[in-house]
């Protein structure tokens, strides 16, 4: 695969995410990719672009996936992941990428909200995504949502982490006392079922 194709795809994704109405989207995209490389320094390009682009639908001017339209949070997250995969597929289809590379990127993005699986690349992406939420997104998320939503989202994100990533979250500290209290409650939360994998 030509490096030029890779760069062109990266540029298209970056153009979308950098214009997001959600202020932390761009920082989150970069952070997830950084976490992936911390866990997997030799990550291939497919995993790296999936990490950067996994939430791309959220940055679209007219989002198709709106939380208020979903009763079940997992259904909402699943729809979000599928919508992001559709956006990436439209971008990738402009370039002569191999089917294998396309399929890997699409599978990673479709399933990036799952929690732990038997796919090591997907597990790395899932951990990176949730860790970035706790490190990058949470303060802005807390400004937009009420306490019950904040606590729910923290618990949901924590429950999908591997044991390795949970140990990292345990080292996080928030100056905001309310968020620090929520973190302590999250660390002692019980396990709940997450999502099912999409082929």
Buried (B, 14 or more C-beta within 10 A) or exposed (E): BEEEBBEBBBEBBBEBBEEBEBEBBBBBBBBBBBBBBBBBEEBEBBBBBBBBBBBBBBBBEEBEBEEEEBEEBBEBBBBBBBBBBBBBEEBBEEBEBEEEBBEBBBBBBBBBBBBBBEBEBBBBBBBBBBBBBBBBBBEBBBEEEEEEBBBBBBBBBBBBBBEEBBEBBEEBEBEEEEBEEBBEEBBEEEEEEBBEEEE
